[in-house]
Amino acid sequence: MKVLRSLGKLMGANATRAAIPAFLATMAIEYLSLRDRSRAEPGDDIDASNVDEPIGYEPRDAAASVAMGLGSLFVNGFAGKALGPLDEVIYRRRRAQFGSKAGGFALAVVVWDFAYYWNHRLSHEHRVLWAAHVNHHSSQRYNLSTALRQSWTGFIVHWVYLPMYAMGFSTRQVARAGELNLLYQYWVHTETINRLPGSLERIMNTASHHRVHHGSNEQYLDRNYAGILILWDRLFGTFEPEGERIQYGLTKNIDTLNPVRIAFHEWASLGSDVLGATNSRDRFKHLLGPPGWQPAS
């Protein structure tokens, strides 16, 4: 609890921006550790040339991910300022005082993580939310740069976290809990770390668990939504352990490194489907149905 409180105090005005040098440094270290291994199993220390899926870095792909991260900071920074007054209104009318109790920030971290699980899960189950999230899955590589491939329209799920203000968590506590969650998820985007000791794998989201989440293999689709605690996936039936070699990317890859296309390709596709629908039911299903839904005809 004291550790979390201390982290909250250290996280300044924007911990994500402050962490950019650390992101770049760790990406460089990972690149150097992987440059002599064109193909391998996750966590292996030797080359495994019989594996079909490439690991490591491709410069243009990594550059696209970095551009997505910078764009996300810019766009969502403005969105956060625009939505701030709504957060304040709800906080002023709060119905509880959880944030002001002992261990308030630690509890905020857990509650934010719970809300994140549902945000993440809903973003895979409803196409209008998937349109904002799909870019994070668009790389066929899996390395630390992939963690930076963030949404430019993620503010559309801001409503998921509004109940925290009604519960009495301050805007500062909610923001810091969100930043801590995002920073935690950075390190799980790697193939250089194999499984951790069993007790940690059972409780925490790890590189092994999150590799599964980025898999396009049928058995891995829509699994392991966790931010920090994998307990939510175990509790709600969405957990899948890492088994067969993971194929990263989308079930239908977009094959572009243009950040603007990565950010908005699904929005454009969704708009086309909605405008082309012949009735209100189909328009509604295109928006709120699962990704990939199409009329039976």
Secondary structure, DSSP 8 states (H G I E B T S, - for coil): -HHHHHHHHHT-S-HHHHTHHHHHHHHHHHHHHHTT-SB--TT-SS--TT--SB-S--HHHHHHHHHHHHHHHHHHHHHHHHHHHHHHHHHHT-S--GGGSTTHHHHHHHHHHHHHHHHHHHHHHSHHHHHHHGGGG--S--SGGGGG---SSGGGGGGGGHHHHHTT--HHHHHHHHHHHHHHHHTTS-SS-----HHHHHHB--HHHHHHHTB-SGGGTT----SSBTHHHHHHT------S---BS-SS------HHHHHHHHHHHHHHHHHH-SSHHHHHHHHHS-TT-----
